Amino acid sequence: MKLDLTEILLRVGMRYPYEVSEPPIVDEDVECVAPIDGKLIFTNTGEILLIEGNVETRAVLACSRCLTYFEDTLSVPIEEQFEIGTKLTGPKGRHTEIIIEEDENPDAGKLFEGTLFNLTELLRQGIMLALPSQPLHDVACKGLCASCGTNLNESSCACSHKSVNPAFAKLGALLEESSE
């Protein structure tokens, strides 16, 4: 969804609360299974546009130990600030308020097109940052066998789980000799 922020950008000191109720975002990076709900406040300080608030949704995640898919609730804090600048436009050189985005990376999603704000892209970026780095479907997850790939939560395997770093193999042999 795109929001027109023209009125906010023209009025210094204006605070605009916005109730977020967006459909779930599904792309190659994230899969939400519930609507994105919450509240944002847009504030024009004169030189900075502040966007603050919090949204919540549910996302599908893969367990980092056993790769089982599960759903988890995400609480996404939003705290962004953008520099407000002026640009001369039109034949009479009228001043127009614009947002100056710092990220010039073409792969990054653009948040502004003039005074139009891409709320969906902001939410997608916020959700990506809120995803846990090592999601677990259960704290007691045993994971997968490193040798055969068996899910150790469902069954056990006959593999030897003695892990030896090849760099320390000779040291291990010396320790076995000394214990005999």
Legacy VTK file of the C-alpha trace (Angstrom):
# vtk DataFile Version 3.0
C-alpha trace
ASCII
DATASET POLYDATA
POINTS 180 float
0.000 0.000 0.000
1.241 3.478 -0.788
0.465 6.446 1.467
0.512 10.052 0.276
2.480 12.014 2.885
2.202 15.426 1.169
0.153 17.017 3.972
2.488 15.723 6.696
5.586 16.937 4.835
4.138 20.438 4.400
3.163 20.940 8.056
6.044 21.125 10.525
5.107 19.601 13.881
2.288 17.480 12.477
1.794 14.044 14.048
-0.327 11.573 12.139
-1.340 8.250 13.750
-2.035 5.471 11.251
-3.732 2.145 12.022
-1.978 -0.583 10.051
-4.139 -3.395 8.686
-2.302 -4.926 5.756
-2.708 -8.313 4.081
-0.008 -10.941 4.741
3.249 -10.503 2.839
4.463 -13.522 0.885
7.689 -13.415 -1.139
10.930 -15.394 -1.439
12.269 -13.946 1.840
9.290 -14.150 4.182
5.880 -15.835 4.346
3.299 -14.253 6.624
0.171 -16.291 7.360
-1.778 -13.598 9.207
-2.613 -9.957 8.469
-0.143 -7.318 9.630
-1.817 -5.193 12.298
-0.564 -2.383 14.493
-0.121 1.357 14.774
2.391 3.812 13.312
2.877 7.498 14.059
4.310 9.786 11.381
5.879 12.989 12.762
7.306 15.946 10.823
9.983 17.627 12.988
10.895 20.133 10.287
14.084 18.421 9.172
13.253 14.774 9.855
10.230 12.569 9.149
9.929 10.122 12.074
8.002 6.866 11.745
7.472 5.024 15.033
5.208 2.219 16.118
4.750 -1.520 16.321
3.059 -4.161 14.164
2.385 -7.873 14.656
1.896 -10.834 12.337
2.454 -14.595 12.160
5.127 -16.051 9.874
6.172 -19.504 8.711
9.732 -20.348 9.774
12.023 -23.353 9.313
13.563 -24.771 12.499
17.328 -24.183 12.388
18.041 -27.645 13.839
15.604 -30.022 12.094
14.173 -27.896 9.217
10.574 -28.504 10.360
8.261 -25.678 9.307
6.267 -23.959 12.046
4.337 -20.726 12.639
5.489 -18.054 15.076
4.134 -14.662 16.137
6.384 -11.730 15.292
6.270 -8.373 17.051
7.940 -5.820 14.785
9.083 -2.494 16.272
9.274 0.276 13.670
11.640 3.199 14.294
12.688 4.999 11.113
13.757 8.524 10.304
14.179 10.205 6.937
15.698 13.569 6.118
13.269 16.093 4.638
14.693 18.317 1.909
13.323 20.867 -0.534
13.560 20.856 -4.293
12.659 23.530 -6.824
10.008 22.295 -9.262
7.834 23.746 -11.984
8.356 26.824 -14.173
8.044 29.276 -11.273
10.600 27.495 -9.089
8.129 26.419 -6.407
9.650 24.653 -3.367
8.473 21.071 -2.885
9.212 18.954 0.174
10.916 15.642 -0.646
12.355 12.752 1.333
16.058 12.043 0.973
16.741 8.310 1.174
20.248 7.327 2.207
20.296 3.826 0.686
21.209 4.025 -2.989
21.439 0.230 -3.369
19.306 -0.768 -6.385
18.476 -4.124 -4.742
16.960 -2.422 -1.693
13.273 -1.637 -1.982
12.559 2.050 -2.443
10.352 3.471 0.301
9.562 6.814 -1.359
8.524 7.958 -4.818
8.244 11.700 -4.314
5.768 12.056 -1.441
4.283 8.561 -1.890
5.406 6.229 0.890
5.565 2.461 0.246
4.174 1.070 3.508
4.296 -2.534 2.279
8.053 -2.311 1.651
8.667 -0.787 5.107
6.689 -3.621 6.709
8.535 -6.256 4.641
11.912 -4.844 5.698
10.829 -4.614 9.356
9.574 -8.209 9.363
12.837 -9.410 7.809
14.778 -7.734 10.626
12.443 -9.199 13.277
12.895 -12.794 12.089
14.904 -14.844 14.589
18.388 -15.760 13.342
18.066 -19.346 14.610
14.357 -20.189 14.896
13.451 -23.280 16.911
10.085 -25.023 16.803
10.892 -26.492 20.236
13.698 -25.648 22.682
14.340 -29.381 23.142
14.732 -30.016 19.380
17.404 -32.672 18.773
17.985 -31.696 15.141
19.210 -33.883 12.280
21.933 -36.529 12.367
25.077 -35.019 10.835
25.917 -38.344 9.152
22.671 -39.749 7.738
20.214 -36.828 8.039
17.655 -38.641 10.194
15.353 -36.348 12.161
16.402 -37.255 15.726
13.094 -35.936 17.118
11.219 -38.714 15.269
13.649 -41.638 15.506
17.212 -42.529 16.402
19.890 -43.742 14.014
22.771 -46.218 14.230
25.461 -43.702 13.291
28.483 -43.164 15.502
28.066 -39.667 16.919
31.679 -39.413 18.000
32.947 -36.298 16.262
36.685 -35.913 15.858
38.256 -32.859 14.366
40.979 -34.151 11.993
43.372 -31.501 13.293
43.226 -33.117 16.751
43.215 -36.798 15.663
46.866 -37.366 16.641
46.275 -35.695 20.009
43.341 -38.047 20.590
45.558 -41.020 19.790
48.151 -39.795 22.289
45.486 -39.403 24.972
44.274 -42.972 24.356
47.858 -44.280 24.620
48.453 -42.422 27.884
45.242 -43.744 29.433
46.231 -47.375 28.722
LINES 1 181
180 0 1 2 3 4 5 6 7 8 9 10 11 12 13 14 15 16 17 18 19 20 21 22 23 24 25 26 27 28 29 30 31 32 33 34 35 36 37 38 39 40 41 42 43 44 45 46 47 48 49 50 51 52 53 54 55 56 57 58 59 60 61 62 63 64 65 66 67 68 69 70 71 72 73 74 75 76 77 78 79 80 81 82 83 84 85 86 87 88 89 90 91 92 93 94 95 96 97 98 99 100 101 102 103 104 105 106 107 108 109 110 111 112 113 114 115 116 117 118 119 120 121 122 123 124 125 126 127 128 129 130 131 132 133 134 135 136 137 138 139 140 141 142 143 144 145 146 147 148 149 150 151 152 153 154 155 156 157 158 159 160 161 162 163 164 165 166 167 168 169 170 171 172 173 174 175 176 177 178 179
